[in-house]
Amino acid sequence: MSVTSLDAIVFELASAIDRLVPQLLPYAKKRGGEWVVGSLSGEAGRSLSISAKRGREGVWKDFSGGQGGDALDLVAQVLFGGCKKEALRWSREWLGIGELDSVKRKKLEDRAREASRLADAGKKQQSEKTARHIRELWHGAQPILGTAADTYLCGRGLDLRKMSEIPRALRFHPRVWCSEIQDHMPAMLSCAIDPRLWQMVALHRTYLEVTPYGVRKASLKNAKKVLGSFTGAHIPLQRGASGEPMAKMPAYEWVAVSEGIENGLSVALVQPSWRVVAAVSMANLATIHLPEQTGGVYIIADNDTNQAASDGFTRAIDRLVRRGLAVQVVRPPDCHKDFNDWLQALLKAEHVDAQAALRPARFDQLAGGLS
């Protein structure tokens, strides 16, 4: 295992993460095993998460902007516009280690090497434990039709019976552990697939509340959570005209990618010939694995007025284009925040089959234009 003096600096910063974060980001708040703040600019909020958990100290992710890294990357982004050379100089001074002679360098590198070994062992053990938990939850869940999850989706205008196929990636479980309330809750489960291996790698959970008036998304700070690592993976919602799994899809076929599940289902309902998947997060939208034969990508976009989210969306599009993919952005009318909002509005206002109302002319008019 090769450990450099740079790795040692990263390790020392990570070891002092509970002192480092308040100095870099005064509005950050400690929530259990992580620090949360609005963004790298430092405003209050929860979009930026910095881990303080053992073995993952200093690992951070900006969920609105799509950036992330280690403790040194955090210093670079917050203080020096991403310049790691300046961040390294500042970090040496902050840690009080100055220039490293050979003895001091070896001592720091030995500490970092041992910590890295222990962290790798811990990550492997945790990964195996998470994979077992994912399999147990999924195999203990029920097919979605006729369940509370089905009722929840119908309440949002999403009648799965009207789709070209019932999404096999969606199930319902009556008792899923929720760390926020330290108790079990019913949840809609969605499996994230790595198309290169065609196996489940993560599980998305939408916690639900069953009330006398119906089923709704649970009133939690985080009603939607992911178990496992979904980077590059997707939740398959509709195979489209070919009916083939993504790995075997026809050459030049386009893939419609949404961030959220409900928006993806909304588009799948009105465009049964489209292949539709959900990427789960903005950051993953840019890294989603797609077969070589992919003809292009429809990005199912929200009308989000949040600047950080907008910037993250732009970066995601840029990364897809740099990968050589044709990209077309599809948005609902400006008066609706997303496609599911539009679908529900049509159902409520027109008292007609909203799927028929949107397909094909009104929807294709939107899909035909870049935004």
C-alpha positions, 0 to 999 in steps of 0.5 A, spaced: 500 500 500 503 506 497 501 512 502 504 519 500 505 525 504 499 528 501 495 522 503 498 523 510 496 530 510 489 528 508 489 523 514 491 529 519 485 533 516 480 528 517 482 526 524 481 533 526 474 534 522 470 536 528 475 542 529 476 543 521 469 544 519 466 549 524 472 553 522 471 553 514 463 553 515 461 556 521 454 555 519 455 548 519 451 543 524 453 537 527 447 531 526 449 525 528 455 522 524 455 528 519 456 535 519 451 539 514 450 546 511 447 549 505 453 549 500 460 550 499 459 558 500 457 556 507 450 558 508 445 554 513 442 548 510 443 541 509 445 540 501 452 539 503 454 533 508 461 532 511 462 525 514 465 525 521 463 517 522 469 513 523 473 511 517 469 516 513 472 522 516 472 528 512 468 525 506 463 530 503 458 531 498 454 537 495 448 534 493 445 540 490 452 541 486 454 534 485 461 535 487 465 531 493 471 529 495 476 528 501 478 533 507 483 537 503 478 538 497 474 541 502 479 546 504 481 547 497 473 548 495 471 553 501 478 557 501 481 557 495 476 556 489 479 549 488 486 550 488 489 544 492 496 547 492 494 553 496 490 548 500 496 544 502 500 550 504 494 552 508 493 545 511 500 545 513 500 551 517 493 549 520 495 542 522 502 546 525 506 541 521 510 545 517 515 542 512 516 535 513 523 532 514 524 525 513 523 522 520 516 526 521 514 524 514 515 517 515 511 517 522 505 521 518 505 516 513 505 510 517 499 513 521 496 514 515 497 507 512 495 503 518 488 508 518 487 506 511 488 499 512 483 499 517 478 503 513 479 499 507 477 493 512 471 496 515 469 498 508 469 491 506 465 489 512 460 494 512 459 493 504 457 486 505 453 487 511 449 492 507 448 488 501 445 482 505 440 487 508 438 490 501 437 483 499 433 481 505 429 487 505 427 486 497 426 479 498 421 480 504 417 486 500 411 485 496 409 486 489 407 493 488 400 492 486 394 493 491 399 495 496 399 502 500 405 504 495 400 503 489 395 507 493 400 512 494 402 513 487 395 513 484 394 519 489 399 522 485 396 520 478 400 514 477 396 508 475 401 503 474 395 499 471 395 504 465 403 503 463 405 498 458 408 494 463 408 494 471 415 496 473 418 490 476 423 495 480 418 497 485 415 493 491 412 495 498 414 493 505 410 494 511 416 495 516 422 498 514 427 501 519 427 509 519 433 512 523 430 518 523 424 516 528 428 510 530 422 505 528 419 501 523 415 505 517 411 502 511 415 504 505 416 503 497 422 500 495 425 501 488 431 497 486 437 500 483 441 496 478 448 496 475 447 495 467 454 492 466 453 487 471 445 487 471 444 486 478 441 490 484 446 494 488 442 499 492 435 500 494 431 507 494 426 507 500 420 512 500 417 512 507 410 512 507 404 515 512 397 511 512 392 516 514 384 516 514 384 520 507 389 516 503 397 514 503 402 520 503 409 521 503 412 521 510 412 527 514 420 526 515 426 531 514 428 525 509 422 521 507 427 518 501 433 515 502 438 510 499 441 504 502 447 502 498 452 505 493 448 507 487 453 511 483 452 509 475 446 505 477 439 507 475 432 504 477 429 501 471 421 504 470 420 502 463 423 498 457 419 502 452 418 499 445 423 494 444 421 491 451 429 489 452 433 490 458 438 496 457 444 491 456 440 488 450 437 495 447 437 496 440 442 500 437 441 508 437 435 507 442 434 514 446 434 513 454 429 518 458 433 519 465 429 523 471 432 524 477 426 522 481 421 516 481 415 519 480 417 524 475 420 518 471 413 514 472 409 520 469 413 520 463 413 513 462 405 513 462 405 518 457 410 516 452 409 508 453 415 507 447 420 511 451 425 507 455 425 511 462 430 510 468 431 514 474 438 516 476 436 518 484 440 524 484 443 530 480 450 527 481 448 520 479 445 523 473 452 525 470 455 518 471 449 513 470 452 507 466 449 507 459 450 502 453 455 503 447 449 503 443 445 509 446 443 514 441 442 519 446 439 521 452 432 525 454 433 529 461 427 529 464 428 536 468 424 540 473 423 547 473 427 548 479 428 555 481 434 553 486 440 556 484 445 551 487 440 545 484 440 549 477 448 549 477 448 542 479 443 540 473 448 544 468 454 541 470 451 534 469 448 536 462 455 538 461 458 532 463 454 528 459 455 532 453 463 531 454 462 523 454 459 524 447 452 523 448 446 527 444 442 530 450 435 533 449 432 537 455 425 536 456 421 540 461 414 541 463 410 548 462 413 553 466 407 554 471 408 547 474 414 545 478 415 538 475 412 533 470 408 529 476 405 536 478 403 537 471 400 530 470 396 531 477 394 538 475 391 535 468 387 530 472 384 535 477 382 540 472 380 536 466 377 530 469 379 526 463 385 521 462 391 525 463 395 520 459 391 521 453 391 528 454 398 529 454 400 524 448 402 525 443 401 532 441 402 536 447 408 532 450 411 531 443 411 539 442 415 539 449 420 533 447 421 536 441 425 543 443 431 543 447 431 548 453 
